[in-house]
Amino acid sequence: MLDIEIVRKCYPDRGGRSHIALADLRLQVQPGEFVCVVGPSGCGKSTLLNVVGGLDHDVSGRVTLDGSPLQDGIGFMFQEPRLMPWLTVIENVLLVAGDDPTAPARARDLLQAMELGDVLDAYPGRLSGGMQRRVALARAFVIEPRVLLMDEPFVSLDAPTADRLRAMLVSLWQRCNTSVLFVTHDLREALALGGRVCFMSGAPGRVMLEWREGLSGPRLPNDAAVLALQRELLDRHPALLAGLLDQSGNAGQGRAQGRNNIEVRTDA
Ligand SMILES: Nc1ncnc2c1ncn2[C@@H]1O[C@H](COP(=O)(O)OP(=O)(O)OP(=O)(O)O)[C@@H](O)[C@H]1O
């Protein structure tokens, strides 16, 4: 089990005083569980992933996997695909695999599954945005991660491309039994993908609500069951709705972006 206990994570701010980004944050993720994290802009979601992934050690707290410090076996996918322009598609995927002799065959299989078999030797500059994200997805899975950290990986893609990538992610996740921590601003995406959705408070960020009554399996965000689930969540936690929408917002308006920037889409 992935066990995250962050007592405090501070950043120095410009005036020399420290800004408390995270405080008293506790979160556990079971093996193979898909957990989504939703929260206002600036509440510390990226900071949380950086701490969990070991990119930021300047923190009071601990992150363990099955009781030992989490050190390797961590896959990442960020908002930007972060591909090296001077490396080919397959070289980009293999970049994270070290000298594992089984990685090249796995990279090829993953890229075939991502429908990128024809562009293994192409450079990222030749690829569309959606193709670049598929390369990033293959790179995240090539090490067969025990923990996969995803920071709004499908943001700013058109809806069909994002849906296709979500379906590919779900299929890889089901094959690998990886524990996923997936940050998103989009409530419907969170409910569609996550077996559990954790809502973070404003700064300093902590988990203030866990919604465990997810669907029987992942769906696409436009699925009617997701819309019904969102309605149920907002009916049962009206205070959450008040936080999600701005003062003039209305859950019936189709698409609302609250003052804290969580996106609640209620259109079909
Ligand atoms: N390197 C840094 N130095 C100083 N402050 C930082 C640094 N990184 C983040 N912060 C601050 O910490 C807080 C949390 O930032 P973080 O990026 O983790 O939030 P977030 O929830 O991911 O935001 P968003 O949803 O807008 O991406 C913010 O107030 C941010 O300004």
The ligand as an SDF file (V2000), in Angstrom:
LIG
                    3D

 31 33  0  0  0  0  0  0  0  0999 V2000
    8.8500   26.2630   -6.2960 N   0  0  0  0  0  0  0  0  0  0  0  0
    7.9630   27.0110   -5.6080 C   0  0  0  0  0  0  0  0  0  0  0  0
    8.3860   28.0550   -4.8680 N   0  0  0  0  0  0  0  0  0  0  0  0
    7.4960   28.8050   -4.1460 C   0  0  0  0  0  0  0  0  0  0  0  0
    6.1760   28.5540   -4.1060 N   0  0  0  0  0  0  0  0  0  0  0  0
    5.7200   27.5330   -4.8220 C   0  0  0  0  0  0  0  0  0  0  0  0
    6.5770   26.7030   -5.6160 C   0  0  0  0  0  0  0  0  0  0  0  0
    5.8160   25.7450   -6.2300 N   0  0  0  0  0  0  0  0  0  0  0  0
    4.5530   25.9800   -5.8300 C   0  0  0  0  0  0  0  0  0  0  0  0
    4.4880   27.0370   -4.9940 N   0  0  0  0  0  0  0  0  0  0  0  0
    3.2860   27.5570   -4.3460 C   0  0  0  0  0  0  0  0  0  0  0  0
    2.6890   26.4930   -3.5930 O   0  0  0  0  0  0  0  0  0  0  0  0
    1.2760   26.5010   -3.7450 C   0  0  0  0  0  0  0  0  0  0  0  0
    0.8310   25.1640   -4.3450 C   0  0  0  0  0  0  0  0  0  0  0  0
    1.2830   25.0880   -5.6980 O   0  0  0  0  0  0  0  0  0  0  0  0
    0.9170   23.8510   -6.6410 P   0  0  0  0  0  0  0  0  0  0  0  0
    1.4860   24.1340   -7.9810 O   0  0  0  0  0  0  0  0  0  0  0  0
    1.3080   22.6140   -5.9640 O   0  0  0  0  0  0  0  0  0  0  0  0
   -0.6750   23.9490   -6.6730 O   0  0  0  0  0  0  0  0  0  0  0  0
   -1.7140   23.2100   -7.6350 P   0  0  0  0  0  0  0  0  0  0  0  0
   -2.8590   22.8190   -6.7880 O   0  0  0  0  0  0  0  0  0  0  0  0
   -1.0240   22.1450   -8.4160 O   0  0  0  0  0  0  0  0  0  0  0  0
   -2.1330   24.4060   -8.6230 O   0  0  0  0  0  0  0  0  0  0  0  0
   -2.7600   24.3370  -10.0990 P   0  0  0  0  0  0  0  0  0  0  0  0
   -4.0270   23.5600   -9.9860 O   0  0  0  0  0  0  0  0  0  0  0  0
   -3.0050   25.7870  -10.4180 O   0  0  0  0  0  0  0  0  0  0  0  0
   -1.7420   23.6950  -10.9960 O   0  0  0  0  0  0  0  0  0  0  0  0
    0.9510   27.7070   -4.6160 C   0  0  0  0  0  0  0  0  0  0  0  0
    0.6390   28.7930   -3.7650 O   0  0  0  0  0  0  0  0  0  0  0  0
    2.2440   27.9810   -5.3530 C   0  0  0  0  0  0  0  0  0  0  0  0
    2.3760   29.3610   -5.6660 O   0  0  0  0  0  0  0  0  0  0  0  0
  1  2  1  0
  2  3  1  0
  2  7  2  0
  3  4  2  0
  4  5  1  0
  5  6  2  0
  6  7  1  0
  6 10  1  0
  7  8  1  0
  8  9  2  0
  9 10  1  0
 10 11  1  0
 11 12  1  0
 11 30  1  0
 12 13  1  0
 13 14  1  0
 13 28  1  0
 14 15  1  0
 15 16  1  0
 16 17  2  0
 16 18  1  0
 16 19  1  0
 19 20  1  0
 20 21  2  0
 20 22  1  0
 20 23  1  0
 23 24  1  0
 24 25  2  0
 24 26  1  0
 24 27  1  0
 28 29  1  0
 28 30  1  0
 30 31  1  0
M  END
$$$$
